[in-house]
Amino acid sequence: MLVSVGHENSVAIAKVVVISTPHSAPIKRLVAQARTNGVLIDLCAGAACRSVVFIQSGQVILSSNSPKILRQRFNGCSASPAQGIQNDAPWSGAIREARARAAGEAHNWDMADE
């Protein structure tokens, strides 16, 4: 299922892994790396970038819609979001590290309650 990301552009919801704001330093670095590697797709049509969408194939999409708007559109669809990450995606290591940190922190919090 395709979902609009603005300016008459669409993304396959089943391929989306992460929707983020473009303001943090790690996301800025990933966008710069994607631009260097030729996998950046700018769908802002000259407007300010308000969200960054990472998809399974390793491509990074810039959208002028806010992450909140995109999440509302994606949540309104019946298709499920992507479950896995392609291992050769340039940002896949950062996503896996964040997931591992979150899982580790959750585990530590569980242990503190005992």
N, C-alpha and C positions, 0 to 999 in steps of 0.2 A: 504494500500500500504506500502511495506517495503522499507526503504531507508538505504543504507550502512553507517555505522558509523566507518568503518575501520576494517582491518584484517579479512575480510570475515564475518563480523557480521552486522546484520540489526536491525532496530527499526521500529515499526509501526508508521507512521507519525501521524495518527489520535490520538495517545495516548500521544504525546509530548506536554508538557506544557511550559517548559523553556529550553533554551540552554544558558549556561553561561561559562565564563572562571573560572578556579579553584583557582584563585589567591587572591580573596578578603576574608577577615576574616569570614564574614557571610556564604559564600559558603563553606569554609573550615570546619566551625562548622557543617553545614548541612551534608557534606560528612562524617565527623566523626560520627555524630549521625546515619546516614544511615548504616555505617559500624557496629556500636554497635548494632543496631536493626536488622541486618541481611538482609537489603534490598538494599545493595550496589552491583552493578554488574560492575566489572572491565573488560572492553573490550580492554584495552590498550596493552595486550599481551607483557608486559615487557617494552614497550616504555613509554616515559613521558606522563603524562596526560595533555591534552591541552584544553579539554572541559568537562563540566558536563551537562548531560541531565536529566531533571526531567520529569517523566511520571505520568499520572493520578493515577495509582495504588499505588503511593507512593514510587516506586522504584527509585533509583538514579543510572545513568549509567555514567561511566567514559570512555572517548574516547581519543585516541591519535590524532585525527583530530582536527583542530582548529574550533572554533564556526563559523567563516566565511565560511569555507568549508562546514560544516554541514548545515548552513542556505541556502547556494547556492543549495545544494542537495535537501533540503526540499522544497525550493521555486520552484524548477524545477518539482515538483510533482503536480498532479491535486487534490489530496486529501487535505482537509482543516485541519489545526492543531486543537488540542483539544480546546474546548471552556470552559469546566468546570474543576473544581478541586475536586478530591475525598476528602471529609471532614476529613477522618481519616488518610490521608497521613501525615507523620511526619513533612513535611516542608510546608504543606498547609497554616498554620497560617502566616508564614513569607511572602508567596506569596500574600495572601489576604491583609496583612498590607501594603506591597509595593504598591499594586494596589490602596488601599484606600488613601495612602499618595499622590500618583500621581494624583488621582482624586481630592483630596482636594487642592493640589497646583494649578492644572489647574483652579479650581473654584476660588481660590483667585486671580489668574492672571486675570481672566475674570472680576472680581469685580474691580480690580485696573484700568481697562481701562475705566470705566464709569465716 
